[in-house]
Amino acid sequence: MNAVTSLHNLWRKFGATDLLVSPLGLGTVKIGRNESVKYPTQFAIPGDKQVRNLLALAFDLGINLIDTAPAYGCSENRLGKLLTNRANWLIISKIGEEFVAGKSAFDFSAKHARFSLERSLKRLQTDVIDILLIHSDGDDAAIFHNENLWQQLAQFKQEGKIRAFGLSGKQPTYQTKALPKSDCAMSCYNLDYHEEKCVLDAAYQLNKGILLKKALASGHANNIEQSFAHAFSHPAVNSVIVGTINHQHLQNNVQIVSDLLINQQSNHKH
Ligand SMILES: NC(=O)c1ccc[n+]([C@@H]2O[C@H](COP(=O)([O-])OP(=O)(O)OC[C@H]3O[C@@H](n4cnc5c(N)ncnc54)[C@H](OP(=O)(O)O)[C@@H]3O)[C@@H](O)[C@H]2O)c1
C-alpha cells in the first residue's frame, strides 16, 4: 500500500465546470433517515457528536464533496447545523423528491423546484448549492421533456444560487439525452449493474461531470476493492459518492481509492 491516506492531491476537475472535487464523496442518507432504505442491515441514525466527528474525519482525509437531498429525512438540516467551514465543502443537493410520513412523493414543476431550492439553502444555512440534481422518480423521459424545469435550473445558475446542475436518473437513454443540457449527471454503475455505462461514455465525450451512486451496491458488494477499481476504470467518473457512517469504513475507502488512483497515475506515466 502507498503511504498517502489523504485525497487532497487527487482532487479533479468536475467536467467542464471550475469545481475541483475529491474522488470520493460522502453520501448522507444514513445521517437523516433509516426507514424505507435498501441497506443490508438496520442502523441507528448517529447523534450530533458522531456526525461532527465523521465530517471532521472526512475533511482530514481530503474529502470535499458531500451529497444530501430533501428526501434524506433530516440530513440537510443536520448538515446545516453540523458542517463547519462551509467554504471547505462542495455541497450536492437535489430537487423533485420529497419523503414524508415514510413515503416518497415527487414534484418536478418549476415552482416546486424554486420552493425546494430556497428551502435547501435555508436548511443548509448557505447561499449557494454547488451541484443541484434532479432526483428522478424513474420517468426520465418526462423529466427530459420538462423544459420549464430545465429553464428553471439554468435560471438558478444565473442567479448564483447553484453552480452546476444535472440529472440523477434511472433510464439510461434519457440520462444520456439530458447530458447536453446539463453540467453533470449522477449515475449508478457497479459490478452488478452496467446499464448506465452508455451515460458515462457519452459524458466522457461531452466533458460532463460524473458522480457515481451505489458503487458498493448500497452495502451489498462482496468486494470493496474490486468495486472501487471497477468504478474508477471508467475515465468519465469524477467522484464516487459512498454513504457511510462508519469511521473505519471511511478510512479504508480513502486508502483504497488513494492507492488505486496513484497506481493509475503511475501506470499512465509508464
Ligand atoms: N440520487 C439518487 O437517486 C441516489 C440514490 C441512492 C443513493 N444516492 C447517493 O449515493 C450515496 C451512495 O449510495 P448508497 O448509500 O445507496 O450506496 P453505497 O455507497 O453503494 O453503499 C453504502 C453502504 O455501504 C456500506 N459501506 C461503505 N463503505 C464500506 C466498507 N468499506 N466496507 C463495508 N461496507 C461499507 C455502508 O455501511 P456503513 O455505514 O456501515 O459503512 C452503507 O450501508 C448515498 O449516500 C446518496 O448520497 C443517490
The ligand as an ORCA input file, in Angstrom:
! r2SCAN-3c Opt
* xyz 0 1
  N     -29.796     10.386     -6.420
  C     -30.261      9.218     -6.081
  O     -31.312      8.797     -6.565
  C     -29.472      8.405     -5.104
  C     -29.889      7.124     -4.824
  C     -29.131      6.405     -3.965
  C     -28.008      6.961     -3.412
  N     -27.617      8.222     -3.678
  C     -26.425      8.845     -3.076
  O     -25.354      7.980     -3.245
  C     -24.811      7.629     -1.977
  C     -24.314      6.221     -2.039
  O     -25.359      5.313     -2.281
  P     -25.793      4.253     -1.201
  O     -25.578      4.798      0.182
  O     -27.145      3.759     -1.579
  O     -24.830      3.036     -1.506
  P     -23.259      2.701     -1.415
  O     -22.435      3.919     -1.215
  O     -23.013      1.796     -2.549
  O     -23.210      1.801     -0.095
  C     -23.349      2.326      1.174
  C     -23.344      1.168      2.142
  O     -22.074      0.521      2.064
  C     -21.533      0.372      3.362
  N     -20.085      0.593      3.276
  C     -19.414      1.722      2.927
  N     -18.086      1.517      2.946
  C     -17.895      0.220      3.324
  C     -16.733     -0.585      3.554
  N     -15.504     -0.106      3.392
  N     -16.928     -1.876      3.961
  C     -18.173     -2.376      4.118
  N     -19.308     -1.665      3.931
  C     -19.174     -0.378      3.533
  C     -22.213      1.430      4.219
  O     -22.352      0.954      5.548
  P     -21.570      1.669      6.786
  O     -22.345      2.892      7.128
  O     -21.601      0.606      7.808
  O     -20.185      1.958      6.264
  C     -23.578      1.589      3.564
  O     -24.527      0.740      4.147
  C     -25.956      7.851     -0.988
  O     -25.495      8.063      0.334
  C     -26.575      9.084     -1.585
  O     -25.823     10.220     -1.179
  C     -28.344      8.938     -4.536
*
